[in-house]
Amino acid sequence: TLGGVCLNVGCIPSKALLESSHHYEFARERARTHGVMLAGVGLDLGVMQKRKTEVVAQNTRGIEYLFRKNKITWAHGSATLRAGNVVEVRGAPPENNVTVYKPKAVIIAPGSVPSALPFLPFDEDRVLSNTGALALPEVPERLVVIGGGVIGVELGSVWRRLGARVTIVELLPSILSGYDHELVHEAEKAFRKQGLDIRTGTKVTGARREGDRVLVDIEKDGKTETLDADRVLVSVGRQPSFSGIDAKALGLALGPRGEIAVDDQLRTNLPNVYAIGDAVGGMLLAHKAEDEGMIAAEVIAGRPSHMHYGAIPAVVYTTPEIVAVGLTEEQVKESGRSYKVGKFPYSANARARTAGETAGFVKLVADAETDALLGAHLIGPTASELVAELTLTLEFGGSSEDIALTVHPHPTLSEATREAALAMLGRAIHI
C-alpha cells in the first residue's frame, strides 16, 4: 500500500492505538473523577486492532484517490535504480514483469528500517520491532522495551495502559535523548507515576529466547540482572532503507552515518537525482519528509526553493504529550550565547484544571539581547496542537514579545504559551 513507514507501520497506527488505549485507561481509572461512573469496563483488543487497521486503510485509500485525481501513475512493484537514472520496476509474481522508466528526475524516498541487536534478531513474535509491537494479538503480561526513544516510550505506554507490566531499558543516563533536560525530567517523573519501570544508564549485555519467554540480561553500576518477558520490543534506532539502491555501484555519495548526502534543495551528487525522508538522515519525522518532498518537487519544477531545518517540531504522543522545536536550553548554553528562559506550569492554567490535566509546563528560550525566540519545549495536554504557534514564530524570526502581545482566547491551554512568553519578559500574570 501507499504511504510509507509512517502511514502503514509508524505514526498513524501507533497514534490510533495510543488514542484507543487512552480512552480505555480514562474509562477505567479517571472517569469517576468527573462524576462518570462506569461499571464492567472491558478490553476487546481485536476490535481495537481492527479499528487501527481501518484507520490506516482510510488513509492509504485517500492517497490512492489523490494519485487518481492528480493523474499520477502508480507502478506497483519492486523498483531498482540503475545508472543513468533508469528505474526498473519488477511487478508481482508470478508474472514478474519488468517495466523500465527513463524519467527527467528521480526522487529517492525509501524510508528506514529498524536497527536490530546482533544477539536478538527480530522474529515479530516474541522479539518485536515497531511493526510487530503494533500488531500483538494479546496484551503481554511482561513487556521489556530496549531503548528509551520516542518509539519505545510511545509503544511502551500503549501496552502499559492496556495492562502489561512494562520495563524500559535505556543505555543513556535518561530517556528521550536530545530533548530539553527539564522536559525529560518531568516526563520520567510522569511515566514512573503511571507505572512504567524505567531503567536508565543500564546496558543490555545479552538476550535469548526460551520457548515463549525472552530473557534479557542487563547491567548497571556493575550489578547484573535478568529480566523475564513474554515479549521484547527492540527500539534502538532506525537506519536508511536501501532497497533497490546500490549506492556504491551508482556512485551515490553517502554521509557519515550512512545516509544519502543531499544539499538544501535535496539534490544528491547524481544529476537530477534527489532524496528525501529518513534516507537522508536528520530527524526521522514524516512531516520533515513531507516538506522535503515538496521542496524537491518545486526544485524539479524550476522554482526557487530550499529546505530550512531550524523550525521542525518533534512530538512524543504520550500522556502528557512532549513537544520540542528549535534549540534546547543546553544547546544555547553550549554555544555561549546569552539567553533567557520563560516558563509557565499547566497547574496554573484554568483550562488544564477543568480537564484535570495539570502536569507539565511550557518553556521558552530566547536571545537575551534581541528577544528572538530560539526554542520552545512543552510537556502537557495537547502540546502537539499548541506548538504550531511557536513553530511559526521561529520560522518568521519572531520574539517572545510577539507571543506575549498576541491575545489568546480564555479559557484555553494556549494561554500557557502566552504566559510563558510574559514570564520571559518578567510580566507573567498567573504565577
C-alpha positions as CSV (number, residue, x, y, z in Angstrom):
1,T,0.0,0.0,0.0
2,L,0.9,3.6,-0.4
3,G,2.0,5.9,2.5
4,G,5.4,4.5,3.5
5,V,6.6,3.7,7.0
6,C,4.6,6.4,8.8
7,L,1.2,5.6,7.5
8,N,1.5,1.8,7.4
9,V,3.6,0.8,10.4
10,G,4.6,4.0,12.2
11,C,2.9,7.3,13.2
12,I,-0.7,6.5,12.2
13,P,-1.3,3.0,13.6
14,S,0.7,3.9,16.8
15,K,-1.5,7.0,17.3
16,A,-4.6,5.0,16.7
17,L,-3.6,2.6,19.5
18,L,-2.4,5.4,21.7
19,E,-5.8,7.1,21.3
20,S,-7.8,3.9,22.0
21,S,-5.6,2.9,25.0
22,H,-6.0,6.4,26.4
23,H,-9.9,6.1,26.3
24,Y,-9.6,2.6,27.9
25,E,-7.5,3.9,30.7
26,F,-9.6,7.0,31.2
27,A,-12.8,4.9,31.4
28,R,-11.2,2.5,34.0
29,E,-9.3,5.0,36.2
30,R,-10.2,8.6,35.6
31,A,-13.8,8.9,34.5
32,R,-15.0,8.7,38.1
33,T,-13.2,11.9,39.0
34,H,-15.6,13.7,36.5
35,G,-18.6,12.0,38.2
36,V,-18.9,9.5,35.4
37,M,-19.4,6.1,37.0
38,L,-18.7,3.2,34.6
39,A,-19.1,-0.5,35.6
40,G,-17.7,-3.5,33.9
41,V,-15.3,-1.7,31.6
42,G,-13.5,-4.3,29.5
43,L,-11.0,-4.6,26.7
44,D,-11.6,-6.1,23.3
45,L,-8.2,-6.0,21.7
46,G,-9.4,-7.5,18.5
47,V,-11.8,-4.6,18.0
48,M,-9.1,-2.1,18.9
49,Q,-6.7,-3.6,16.4
50,K,-9.4,-3.8,13.7
51,R,-10.1,-0.1,14.2
52,K,-6.4,0.7,13.9
53,T,-6.2,-1.2,10.6
54,E,-9.2,0.6,9.2
55,V,-7.8,4.0,10.2
56,V,-4.6,3.1,8.2
57,A,-6.7,1.8,5.3
58,Q,-8.8,5.0,5.1
59,N,-5.5,7.0,4.8
60,T,-4.0,4.7,2.2
61,R,-7.2,4.8,0.1
62,G,-7.0,8.6,0.4
63,I,-3.6,8.6,-1.2
64,E,-4.8,6.3,-4.0
65,Y,-7.6,8.9,-4.6
66,L,-5.1,11.7,-4.7
67,F,-3.0,9.7,-7.2
68,R,-6.0,9.3,-9.5
69,K,-7.1,12.9,-9.1
70,N,-3.6,14.2,-10.0
71,K,-3.0,11.6,-12.8
72,I,-0.1,10.0,-11.1
73,T,0.9,6.6,-12.3
74,W,1.3,4.0,-9.5
75,A,3.8,1.4,-10.6
76,H,3.1,-1.4,-8.1
77,G,6.2,-3.5,-7.7
78,S,9.9,-3.6,-6.6
79,A,12.0,-0.8,-8.0
80,T,15.7,-0.7,-8.8
81,L,17.6,2.5,-9.7
82,R,20.1,1.9,-12.5
83,A,22.9,4.1,-13.8
84,G,21.7,7.0,-16.0
85,N,18.6,7.5,-13.9
86,V,16.8,4.4,-15.3
87,V,14.2,2.9,-13.0
88,E,13.3,-0.8,-13.4
89,V,10.1,-1.9,-11.7
90,R,9.5,-5.7,-11.3
91,G,5.9,-6.5,-10.8
92,A,4.3,-9.0,-8.5
93,P,4.8,-12.8,-9.1
94,P,4.0,-15.0,-10.9
95,E,4.3,-12.7,-14.0
96,N,7.4,-10.7,-12.6
97,N,7.0,-8.3,-15.5
98,V,9.7,-5.6,-15.7
99,T,8.8,-2.1,-16.7
100,V,11.5,0.4,-17.5
101,Y,11.1,4.2,-16.8
102,K,13.5,6.9,-18.0
103,P,12.4,10.0,-16.1
104,K,13.6,13.5,-16.2
105,A,14.3,13.4,-12.5
106,V,14.2,10.8,-9.7
107,I,13.3,11.2,-6.0
108,I,14.6,8.5,-3.7
109,A,12.3,8.1,-0.8
110,P,12.8,4.5,0.6
111,G,12.2,5.3,4.2
112,S,14.0,3.5,7.0
113,V,14.1,0.1,8.8
114,P,14.5,-0.7,12.5
115,S,18.0,-1.5,13.7
116,A,18.3,-4.9,15.3
117,L,20.6,-6.2,18.1
118,P,23.1,-8.7,16.8
119,F,22.3,-11.2,19.6
120,L,18.5,-10.7,19.4
121,P,17.1,-10.8,15.8
122,F,13.5,-9.8,15.1
123,D,11.0,-12.6,14.7
124,E,7.9,-10.4,15.2
125,D,6.5,-13.0,17.5
126,R,8.4,-12.6,20.8
127,V,11.2,-10.3,19.6
128,L,9.5,-7.3,18.1
129,S,10.3,-4.2,16.0
130,N,7.8,-1.4,15.9
131,T,5.9,-3.3,13.2
132,G,5.3,-6.4,15.5
133,A,4.6,-4.2,18.5
134,L,1.7,-2.6,16.7
135,A,0.0,-6.0,15.8
136,L,0.1,-8.0,19.0
137,P,-2.9,-10.4,19.3
138,E,-2.9,-10.2,23.1
139,V,-1.7,-7.9,25.9
140,P,1.7,-9.1,27.1
141,E,2.0,-9.9,30.8
142,R,5.5,-8.6,30.8
143,L,7.0,-6.4,28.1
144,V,10.6,-5.3,28.0
145,V,11.4,-2.3,25.8
146,I,15.1,-2.0,24.8
147,G,15.6,1.7,24.0
148,G,14.0,4.7,25.6
149,G,13.5,6.8,22.5
150,V,10.2,8.0,21.1
151,I,9.1,4.7,19.7
152,G,10.0,2.9,22.9
153,V,8.1,5.2,25.2
154,E,5.1,5.5,22.9
155,L,4.5,1.8,22.4
156,G,5.5,1.1,26.0
157,S,2.8,3.5,27.0
158,V,0.2,1.7,24.8
159,W,0.7,-1.7,26.3
160,R,1.2,-0.3,29.9
161,R,-2.3,1.3,29.6
162,L,-3.8,-2.0,28.4
163,G,-2.4,-3.9,31.3
164,A,1.1,-5.1,30.6
165,R,3.9,-4.7,33.1
166,V,6.4,-2.6,31.1
167,T,10.2,-2.2,31.7
168,I,12.1,0.3,29.5
169,V,15.9,-0.3,29.4
170,E,18.0,2.7,28.2
171,L,21.8,2.8,28.0
172,L,22.0,6.6,28.2
173,P,21.5,8.5,31.5
174,S,18.0,9.5,30.5
175,I,15.2,8.5,28.1
176,L,14.3,10.7,25.1
177,S,17.9,11.7,24.3
178,G,18.2,15.1,22.6
179,Y,15.2,16.7,24.3
180,D,15.5,19.5,26.8
181,H,16.7,18.2,30.1
182,E,13.9,19.7,32.2
183,L,11.4,18.3,29.8
184,V,12.8,14.8,30.1
185,H,13.0,15.0,33.9
186,E,9.3,15.9,34.0
187,A,8.5,13.1,31.6
188,E,10.3,10.5,33.5
189,K,8.5,11.6,36.7
190,A,5.1,11.3,35.0
191,F,5.9,7.9,33.3
192,R,7.1,6.3,36.6
193,K,4.0,7.6,38.3
194,Q,1.9,5.9,35.7
195,G,3.7,2.6,36.3
196,L,6.4,2.4,33.7
197,D,9.6,0.8,35.1
198,I,12.4,2.9,33.6
199,R,16.0,1.7,33.9
200,T,18.3,4.4,32.6
201,G,22.1,4.1,32.5
202,T,21.5,0.4,32.0
203,K,23.3,-1.8,29.4
204,V,21.7,-4.9,27.8
205,T,24.5,-7.4,27.7
206,G,22.7,-10.3,26.2
207,A,19.3,-11.9,25.5
208,R,17.9,-15.2,24.4
209,R,14.6,-16.7,23.6
210,E,13.5,-19.8,25.6
211,G,10.2,-21.1,24.4
212,D,7.5,-18.4,24.8
213,R,9.8,-16.4,27.1
214,V,12.6,-13.9,26.3
215,L,15.4,-13.5,28.9
216,V,17.2,-10.1,28.8
217,D,20.4,-9.7,30.7
218,I,21.1,-6.2,31.9
219,E,23.9,-4.5,33.9
220,K,24.1,-1.2,35.8
221,D,26.9,0.0,38.0
222,G,28.5,-3.5,38.0
223,K,25.3,-5.2,39.1
224,T,23.6,-7.7,36.8
225,E,20.0,-8.9,36.5
226,T,18.0,-11.0,34.1
227,L,14.6,-9.7,33.0
228,D,12.0,-12.3,32.1
229,A,9.4,-11.2,29.5
230,D,6.9,-12.8,27.2
231,R,7.6,-10.1,24.6
232,V,10.5,-7.8,23.9
233,L,10.4,-4.6,21.8
234,V,13.8,-3.7,20.4
235,S,13.8,0.1,19.7
236,V,17.4,1.1,19.5
237,G,17.2,3.3,16.4
238,R,16.5,3.1,12.6
239,Q,18.7,3.2,9.6
240,P,18.0,4.2,5.9
241,S,16.5,1.5,3.7
242,F,18.4,1.0,0.5
243,S,16.1,-1.5,-1.1
244,G,16.7,-1.2,-4.9
245,I,19.5,1.3,-4.3
246,D,23.1,0.2,-4.8
247,A,24.9,3.3,-3.7
248,K,28.4,2.1,-4.5
249,A,27.5,0.9,-8.0
250,L,25.7,4.1,-8.7
251,G,28.4,6.3,-7.2
252,L,25.8,7.8,-4.9
253,A,27.5,9.8,-2.1
254,L,26.6,8.9,1.5
255,G,27.0,10.9,4.7
256,P,29.0,9.9,7.9
257,R,26.1,7.8,9.2
258,G,25.3,6.0,6.0
259,E,22.6,8.4,5.0
260,I,22.2,9.8,1.4
261,A,24.1,13.1,1.2
262,V,21.9,16.0,-0.1
263,D,22.1,19.8,-0.2
264,D,19.4,22.2,1.0
265,Q,17.5,21.5,-2.3
266,L,17.6,17.8,-1.6
267,R,19.9,17.2,-4.6
268,T,22.3,14.2,-4.4
269,N,25.6,14.2,-6.2
270,L,24.0,12.4,-9.1
271,P,22.5,14.7,-11.8
272,N,18.7,15.0,-11.5
273,V,18.5,12.6,-8.6
274,Y,17.0,13.8,-5.3
275,A,16.5,12.1,-2.0
276,I,14.1,12.8,0.9
277,G,12.9,11.4,4.2
278,D,14.6,9.0,6.6
279,A,17.1,8.0,3.9
280,V,18.8,11.5,4.2
281,G,19.0,11.3,8.0
282,G,18.4,14.1,10.4
283,M,15.1,14.0,12.3
284,L,13.2,10.8,11.3
285,L,9.8,12.6,11.1
286,A,7.0,12.2,8.5
287,H,6.4,16.0,8.4
288,K,10.1,16.6,7.8
289,A,10.0,14.1,4.9
290,E,6.8,15.7,3.5
291,D,8.4,19.1,3.5
292,E,11.5,17.7,1.8
293,G,9.3,16.1,-0.9
294,M,7.6,19.5,-1.5
295,I,10.9,21.2,-1.8
296,A,12.4,18.6,-4.2
297,A,9.3,18.8,-6.4
298,E,9.5,22.6,-6.5
299,V,13.1,22.5,-7.4
300,I,12.5,20.0,-10.2
301,A,9.7,22.3,-11.5
302,G,12.2,25.1,-11.7
303,R,11.0,27.1,-8.7
304,P,13.4,28.8,-6.2
305,S,13.1,26.7,-3.1
306,H,15.3,25.3,-0.3
307,M,14.9,23.3,2.9
308,H,15.0,25.0,6.3
309,Y,15.6,22.6,9.2
310,G,15.6,25.2,12.1
311,A,11.9,25.0,12.9
312,I,10.7,21.4,12.7
313,P,8.7,20.4,15.7
314,A,9.1,16.9,17.2
315,V,6.3,15.3,19.2
316,V,6.1,12.3,21.6
317,Y,2.5,11.3,21.8
318,T,2.5,10.0,25.4
319,T,0.4,11.3,28.3
320,P,1.4,14.0,28.8
321,E,2.5,14.9,25.3
322,I,6.0,16.2,24.8
323,V,7.0,18.7,22.1
324,A,10.2,20.4,21.1
325,V,11.0,22.9,18.3
326,G,14.2,24.8,17.8
327,L,17.2,24.8,20.2
328,T,17.2,23.3,23.7
329,E,18.5,25.4,26.6
330,E,21.5,23.1,26.8
331,Q,22.4,23.7,23.1
332,V,22.0,27.5,23.5
333,K,24.2,27.4,26.7
334,E,26.9,25.4,24.9
335,S,27.0,27.9,22.1
336,G,28.0,30.6,24.6
337,R,25.1,32.8,23.5
338,S,23.4,35.0,26.2
339,Y,19.8,33.8,26.7
340,K,16.8,33.9,28.9
341,V,14.1,31.4,29.8
342,G,10.3,31.8,30.4
343,K,8.3,29.0,32.0
344,F,4.6,28.6,32.9
345,P,3.1,25.5,34.6
346,Y,-0.2,23.9,33.4
347,S,-1.2,23.7,37.1
348,A,-1.8,27.5,36.9
349,N,-3.9,27.2,33.7
350,A,-7.7,27.3,34.2
351,R,-8.5,25.1,31.2
352,A,-6.0,22.5,32.3
353,R,-7.7,22.4,35.7
354,T,-11.1,21.9,34.2
355,A,-9.7,19.0,32.3
356,G,-7.8,17.5,35.3
357,E,-4.6,17.6,33.2
358,T,-2.3,19.8,35.2
359,A,1.0,18.1,34.8
360,G,3.8,19.8,32.8
361,F,4.8,23.2,31.6
362,V,5.6,25.4,28.7
363,K,9.3,26.5,28.4
364,L,10.6,29.1,26.0
365,V,14.2,30.0,25.3
366,A,15.0,33.4,23.7
367,D,18.1,35.5,23.0
368,A,18.8,37.8,25.9
369,E,19.6,40.8,23.8
370,T,17.2,40.6,20.9
371,D,14.4,38.6,22.5
372,A,14.3,36.4,19.4
373,L,12.7,33.0,20.1
374,L,15.4,30.3,19.9
375,G,13.4,27.2,21.1
376,A,10.2,26.0,22.7
377,H,9.6,23.0,24.8
378,L,6.2,21.8,26.1
379,I,5.1,18.9,28.2
380,G,1.4,18.7,28.9
381,P,-2.1,18.2,27.4
382,T,-2.5,18.7,23.6
383,A,1.1,20.1,23.4
384,S,1.2,18.8,19.8
385,E,-1.6,21.2,18.8
386,L,-0.1,24.2,20.7
387,V,3.4,24.0,19.1
388,A,2.3,25.4,15.7
389,E,2.2,28.9,17.0
390,L,5.7,28.6,18.4
391,T,7.0,27.0,15.1
392,L,5.5,29.9,13.2
393,T,7.2,32.4,15.5
394,L,10.6,30.6,15.0
395,E,10.0,30.4,11.2
396,F,9.4,34.1,10.9
397,G,12.2,35.2,13.3
398,G,9.7,36.4,15.9
399,S,10.2,37.2,19.6
400,S,8.7,36.2,22.9
401,E,7.2,39.7,23.0
402,D,5.3,38.9,19.7
403,I,3.7,35.9,21.5
404,A,3.1,37.9,24.7
405,L,1.3,40.7,22.8
406,T,-1.0,38.3,21.0
407,V,-4.4,37.9,22.5
408,H,-5.2,34.2,23.3
409,P,-8.8,33.0,24.0
410,H,-9.8,32.2,27.5
411,P,-10.0,29.6,28.9
412,T,-7.7,27.7,26.7
413,L,-4.5,25.7,27.1
414,S,-2.9,28.1,24.6
415,E,-2.9,30.7,27.3
416,A,0.0,28.8,28.9
417,T,2.1,29.7,25.8
418,R,1.4,33.4,26.2
419,E,2.1,33.2,30.0
420,A,5.5,31.6,29.3
421,A,6.3,34.5,26.9
422,L,5.1,37.0,29.5
423,A,7.3,35.2,32.1
424,M,10.2,35.7,29.8
425,L,9.6,39.4,30.0
426,G,9.0,39.4,33.7
427,R,5.3,40.1,33.3
428,A,3.6,36.8,33.9
429,I,0.1,37.3,35.4
430,H,-0.9,33.9,36.9
431,I,2.4,32.9,38.6
